[in-house]
């Protein structure tokens, strides 16, 4: 569909939209796009999908390398930042989130990673029936169109294309060789039998283009007459009749509109915006909401608690060969060459995800499965999303997979357009500090192996001379980053304090569910886009089952 025709189609959808629907989905991110597709597939139910952001027309959304340009674009990014910690990481950290169709799947680093089997078994052990590994594997496979074909762990023919890099890279080859030479195993499939080991990444790309949730799930569904998509619709609140969700209020182009859900309202706005919307609507800690003048619907103190993310140490190196993204962005020759390669072949550095290769290791002596993720990135920059360094460079990012530190998301105002207050408390748990320090040391050993060291001029940040535990900890406090994997703020559980039950229904409220990363009780051991799409798939089946139950 051309851009002009698509615009006319969207406008027609909005004019034809009725005030009453079977399901209202708030948020067209990874889970919201899945829900919109699956809930409309039979043609039986009318569905309204509301998205605060706009259409995903920006070309840098679809060119894989474009994620670097989307860190500072307020047209497609909420541009959040976290509060300074009081004990350890006493500074604000950028928290980019997608504000566009596809949500964060339209601006992320494209890595396809599910986490470990143990993550989902842990969810099940916490009382979340139906969320064990064998139960969720079906949904991972259902969504997947795996380039390597269908098998025990992978699906083919699904809406989400999962691809290998279209070509290898000498730095990635050297990195994998260095890991093997350091005693680690080769792993050609992090989402297969086991996660541990080193190898090439897979990306959510299709023929050299990003395959976001919007591209994979939403675009095919928009042809259906029973799906109405309204973008640029900022949600103000959920509307309740006593303890039943009956609709939503949203603002579009300066006009306030109320719409009714005959069956359910489904919140799918992510780990920051879902607890924010619940609190704005009167579901949350009553004392805090009352102070802001919000009418209490349900006193639920756990809304916004349990925030988690993968904190990381970005080790950065100057290289002696001009084959990195730094060179493409700093020099006209490589820029033109790579641009032409992408234009005519959909190959080269413009077609790559954020990391070419990576690995998973056990760093802490108590670890029974990998507790550190390492990603090899072919660029370096002192600031997140900032200007790349003037020399050839790579980053070896050391991320803590299962943090024990917990944070919160709270509203700071009754104004729905005020950003939420995001407080992480990174590194407050002693084990988090211990594990990351051990992880940095182990990854430095790999980066000093002769297989890769032949390309390395020096460690630029923090510098190899800073190798004591206190030096590494100081680096983490001053320069550590988030991995942009926020989860947990509307925790799923069978206990009374959980926000949603294992069927993702908000406890104490009728006809209201939360379906996104916020429902994760604990963080998965890897990137979160694939698990959120799985959550959307599983939730869709549960919603359809309940509709006829």
DAFENLIN-V259559 format. One record per pair of residues at least 4 apart in sequence whose C-alpha atoms are under 7 Angstrom apart, sorted by the first residue. I is the first residue (numbers start at 1). J is the second residue. Records with the same first field share a line. If there is no record, write none. Layout:
# DAFENLIN-V259559
I = J ; J
This chain:
# DAFENLIN-V259559
1 = 5 ; 6
2 = 6
3 = 7
4 = 8
5 = 9
6 = 10
7 = 11
8 = 12
9 = 13
10 = 14
11 = 15
12 = 16
13 = 17 ; 228 ; 229
14 = 230
17 = 228
19 = 259 ; 260
20 = 259 ; 260 ; 261 ; 262
21 = 46 ; 47 ; 48 ; 260 ; 261 ; 262
22 = 45 ; 46 ; 47 ; 261 ; 262 ; 263 ; 264
23 = 46 ; 47 ; 48 ; 261 ; 262 ; 263 ; 264 ; 265
24 = 47 ; 48 ; 49 ; 261 ; 264 ; 265 ; 266
25 = 32 ; 48 ; 49 ; 50 ; 265 ; 266 ; 267 ; 268
26 = 49 ; 50 ; 51 ; 266 ; 267 ; 268 ; 269
27 = 32 ; 49 ; 50 ; 51 ; 267 ; 268 ; 269
28 = 32 ; 33 ; 49 ; 50 ; 51 ; 101 ; 102 ; 103
29 = 33 ; 101 ; 102 ; 103 ; 104 ; 105 ; 269
30 = 34 ; 102 ; 103 ; 105 ; 213 ; 532 ; 533
31 = 35 ; 268 ; 515 ; 516 ; 532 ; 533 ; 535 ; 536
32 = 36 ; 268
33 = 37 ; 102 ; 213 ; 214 ; 217 ; 218
34 = 38 ; 217 ; 533 ; 536 ; 537
35 = 39 ; 536 ; 540
36 = 40 ; 49 ; 218
37 = 41 ; 217 ; 218 ; 221
38 = 540
39 = 540
40 = 44 ; 45 ; 47 ; 226 ; 227
43 = 226
45 = 226
46 = 226 ; 227
47 = 226 ; 227 ; 228
48 = 227 ; 228 ; 229
49 = 228 ; 229 ; 230
50 = 229 ; 230 ; 231 ; 233
51 = 101 ; 230 ; 231 ; 232 ; 233 ; 234
52 = 99 ; 231 ; 232 ; 233 ; 234
53 = 76 ; 99 ; 100 ; 101 ; 231 ; 232
54 = 100 ; 101 ; 231 ; 232
55 = 100 ; 101 ; 231
56 = 61 ; 100 ; 101
59 = 63
60 = 66
61 = 66 ; 67 ; 106 ; 107
62 = 209 ; 210
63 = 209 ; 210 ; 350 ; 351
64 = 209 ; 210 ; 350 ; 351 ; 352 ; 353
65 = 350 ; 351 ; 352 ; 353
66 = 70
67 = 71 ; 107 ; 108 ; 109
68 = 385
70 = 77 ; 107
71 = 96 ; 385
72 = 79
73 = 77
74 = 78 ; 79
76 = 98 ; 99 ; 100
77 = 96 ; 97 ; 98 ; 99
78 = 96 ; 97 ; 98 ; 99
79 = 95 ; 96 ; 97
80 = 94 ; 95 ; 96
81 = 92 ; 93 ; 94 ; 95
82 = 92 ; 93 ; 94 ; 95 ; 422 ; 423 ; 424
83 = 91 ; 92 ; 421 ; 422 ; 423
84 = 89 ; 90 ; 91 ; 92
85 = 89 ; 90 ; 91 ; 424 ; 425
86 = 90
87 = 428
88 = 426 ; 427 ; 428 ; 477
89 = 426 ; 477
95 = 484
97 = 104
98 = 103 ; 104 ; 106 ; 107
99 = 103
101 = 214
102 = 106 ; 212 ; 213 ; 214
104 = 108
105 = 212 ; 213 ; 529
106 = 212
109 = 353 ; 354
110 = 203 ; 204 ; 353 ; 354
111 = 201 ; 202 ; 203 ; 204 ; 353 ; 527
112 = 162 ; 202 ; 203 ; 204 ; 530
113 = 191 ; 526 ; 527 ; 530
114 = 191 ; 526 ; 527 ; 530 ; 531
115 = 119 ; 524 ; 525 ; 526
116 = 195 ; 525
117 = 121 ; 133
118 = 122
119 = 123 ; 524 ; 525
120 = 124 ; 131 ; 132 ; 133
121 = 125 ; 132 ; 133
122 = 126
123 = 127 ; 128 ; 131 ; 132 ; 521
124 = 128 ; 129 ; 130 ; 131 ; 132
127 = 493 ; 494
128 = 493 ; 494 ; 502
129 = 502
130 = 135
131 = 135 ; 136
132 = 136
133 = 137
136 = 140
137 = 141
138 = 142
139 = 143 ; 534 ; 537 ; 538
140 = 144 ; 534
141 = 153 ; 154 ; 155
142 = 155 ; 158
143 = 158 ; 159 ; 160
144 = 154 ; 155 ; 156 ; 157 ; 158 ; 159 ; 160 ; 161 ; 162
145 = 155 ; 156 ; 157 ; 158 ; 159 ; 160 ; 161 ; 162
146 = 150 ; 154 ; 155 ; 156 ; 161 ; 162 ; 163
147 = 162 ; 163
149 = 155 ; 156
150 = 154 ; 155 ; 156
151 = 155
153 = 192
159 = 216 ; 217
160 = 204 ; 211 ; 216
161 = 204 ; 205 ; 206 ; 211
162 = 202 ; 203 ; 204 ; 205
163 = 202 ; 203 ; 204 ; 205 ; 206
164 = 201 ; 202 ; 203
165 = 202 ; 352
166 = 347
169 = 173
170 = 174
171 = 175
172 = 176 ; 356 ; 357
173 = 177
174 = 178 ; 451 ; 452
175 = 179 ; 452
176 = 180 ; 198 ; 199
177 = 181 ; 451
178 = 182 ; 446 ; 449 ; 451 ; 452
179 = 183 ; 184 ; 198 ; 446
180 = 184 ; 185 ; 186
182 = 446
184 = 197
185 = 197 ; 198
186 = 197 ; 198 ; 199
187 = 197 ; 198 ; 199
188 = 199 ; 200
190 = 194 ; 195
191 = 195
195 = 360
196 = 360 ; 361 ; 370
197 = 359 ; 360 ; 361
198 = 358 ; 359 ; 360
199 = 357 ; 358 ; 359
200 = 356 ; 357 ; 358
201 = 356 ; 357 ; 358
203 = 353
204 = 210 ; 211
205 = 209 ; 210 ; 211
206 = 210 ; 211
207 = 346
208 = 346 ; 347 ; 351
211 = 215 ; 216
212 = 216
213 = 217 ; 218
214 = 218 ; 219
215 = 219
217 = 221
218 = 222
222 = 227
232 = 252
233 = 250 ; 251 ; 252
234 = 250 ; 251 ; 252
235 = 249 ; 250 ; 251
236 = 249 ; 250 ; 251 ; 416
237 = 248 ; 249 ; 277 ; 280 ; 281
238 = 245 ; 247 ; 248 ; 249 ; 281
239 = 245 ; 246 ; 247 ; 248 ; 249
240 = 244 ; 245 ; 246
241 = 245 ; 246
243 = 297 ; 509 ; 510
244 = 509 ; 510 ; 511
245 = 265 ; 510 ; 511 ; 512
246 = 260 ; 261 ; 262
247 = 259 ; 260 ; 261 ; 265
248 = 258 ; 259 ; 260
249 = 256 ; 257 ; 258 ; 259
250 = 256 ; 257 ; 258
251 = 255 ; 256 ; 257
252 = 256
261 = 265
263 = 511
264 = 511 ; 512
265 = 511 ; 512 ; 513
266 = 512 ; 513 ; 514 ; 515
267 = 274 ; 513 ; 514 ; 515
268 = 274 ; 514 ; 515 ; 516
269 = 273 ; 274 ; 516
270 = 274 ; 516 ; 517 ; 518
271 = 275 ; 486 ; 487 ; 488 ; 489 ; 517 ; 518
272 = 276 ; 409 ; 420
273 = 277
274 = 278
275 = 279 ; 303 ; 304 ; 409 ; 489 ; 490
276 = 280 ; 410 ; 411 ; 420
277 = 281
278 = 282 ; 283 ; 284
279 = 283 ; 284 ; 289 ; 411
280 = 414 ; 416
282 = 289 ; 294 ; 295 ; 296 ; 297 ; 298
283 = 296 ; 297 ; 298 ; 299 ; 300
284 = 298 ; 299 ; 300 ; 301 ; 303
285 = 289 ; 299 ; 300 ; 301
286 = 290 ; 296 ; 299
287 = 291
288 = 292
289 = 293 ; 294
290 = 294 ; 295
292 = 413 ; 414
294 = 414
302 = 497 ; 498 ; 499
303 = 489 ; 490 ; 499
304 = 408 ; 409 ; 410 ; 489 ; 490
305 = 407 ; 408 ; 409 ; 489
306 = 406 ; 407 ; 408 ; 488 ; 489
307 = 406 ; 407 ; 408 ; 424 ; 486 ; 487 ; 488 ; 489
308 = 406 ; 407 ; 486 ; 487 ; 488 ; 523
309 = 482 ; 483 ; 484 ; 485 ; 486 ; 487
310 = 399 ; 400 ; 401 ; 403 ; 482 ; 483 ; 485
311 = 399 ; 400 ; 480 ; 481 ; 482 ; 483
312 = 397 ; 398 ; 399 ; 400 ; 480 ; 481 ; 482 ; 483
313 = 397 ; 398 ; 399 ; 476 ; 480 ; 481
314 = 395 ; 396 ; 397 ; 398 ; 480
315 = 395 ; 396 ; 397 ; 461 ; 462
316 = 380 ; 394 ; 395 ; 396 ; 459 ; 460 ; 461
317 = 393 ; 394 ; 395 ; 456 ; 458 ; 459 ; 460
318 = 391 ; 392 ; 393 ; 394 ; 456 ; 457 ; 458 ; 459 ; 460
319 = 392 ; 393 ; 455 ; 456 ; 457
320 = 392 ; 455 ; 456 ; 457
321 = 392 ; 455
322 = 327 ; 392
323 = 327
324 = 328 ; 378 ; 379 ; 392 ; 393
325 = 329 ; 349 ; 378 ; 379
326 = 330 ; 379 ; 380 ; 388 ; 389 ; 390 ; 391 ; 392 ; 393
327 = 331 ; 334 ; 392
328 = 334 ; 335
329 = 335
330 = 390
331 = 335
332 = 336
333 = 337
334 = 338
335 = 339
336 = 340
337 = 341
338 = 342 ; 348 ; 349 ; 350
339 = 343
340 = 344
341 = 345 ; 346 ; 347 ; 348
342 = 346 ; 347 ; 348 ; 350 ; 351
346 = 351
347 = 351
354 = 377
355 = 375 ; 376 ; 377
356 = 376 ; 377
357 = 375 ; 376
358 = 374 ; 375 ; 376
359 = 373 ; 374 ; 375
360 = 370 ; 372 ; 373 ; 374
361 = 370 ; 371 ; 372 ; 373
362 = 367 ; 369 ; 370 ; 371 ; 372
363 = 371 ; 372 ; 435 ; 438 ; 439
364 = 435 ; 438
367 = 371
371 = 400 ; 401 ; 402
372 = 398 ; 399 ; 400 ; 401 ; 439
373 = 398 ; 399 ; 400 ; 401
374 = 396 ; 397 ; 398 ; 399
375 = 396 ; 397 ; 398
376 = 395 ; 396 ; 397
377 = 394 ; 395 ; 396
378 = 393 ; 394 ; 395
379 = 388 ; 393 ; 394 ; 395
380 = 388 ; 389 ; 393 ; 394 ; 395
381 = 386 ; 387 ; 388 ; 389
398 = 439 ; 440
400 = 436
401 = 525 ; 526
402 = 523 ; 525
403 = 432
404 = 429 ; 432
405 = 425 ; 426 ; 427 ; 428 ; 429
406 = 424 ; 425
407 = 423 ; 424 ; 425
408 = 422 ; 423 ; 424
409 = 420 ; 421 ; 422 ; 423
410 = 420 ; 421 ; 422
411 = 420 ; 421
412 = 420 ; 421
413 = 418
427 = 432 ; 433
429 = 433
430 = 434
431 = 435
432 = 436
433 = 437
434 = 438
435 = 439
436 = 440
437 = 441 ; 469 ; 472 ; 473
438 = 442
439 = 443
440 = 444
441 = 445
442 = 446
443 = 447
444 = 448
445 = 449
447 = 452 ; 453
448 = 452 ; 453
449 = 453
450 = 454
459 = 463 ; 464
462 = 466 ; 475
466 = 471 ; 472
467 = 471 ; 472
468 = 472
469 = 473
470 = 474
471 = 475
472 = 476
473 = 477
474 = 478
475 = 479 ; 480
476 = 480
485 = 527 ; 528
487 = 517 ; 518 ; 520 ; 523
488 = 517 ; 518 ; 519 ; 520 ; 521 ; 522
489 = 518 ; 519
490 = 499 ; 500 ; 518 ; 519
491 = 498 ; 499 ; 500 ; 518 ; 519 ; 520 ; 521
492 = 498 ; 499 ; 500 ; 501 ; 502 ; 504 ; 519 ; 520 ; 521
493 = 498 ; 500 ; 501 ; 502
494 = 498 ; 501 ; 502
499 = 506 ; 507
500 = 504 ; 505 ; 506 ; 507
501 = 505 ; 506 ; 507
503 = 542
504 = 513 ; 514 ; 515
505 = 512 ; 513 ; 514
506 = 512 ; 513 ; 514
515 = 519 ; 535 ; 536 ; 539
516 = 532 ; 535
517 = 532
528 = 532
529 = 533
530 = 534
531 = 535
532 = 536
533 = 537
534 = 538
535 = 539
536 = 540
537 = 541
538 = 542
539 = 543
540 = 544
541 = 545
542 = 546
543 = 547
544 = 548
545 = 549
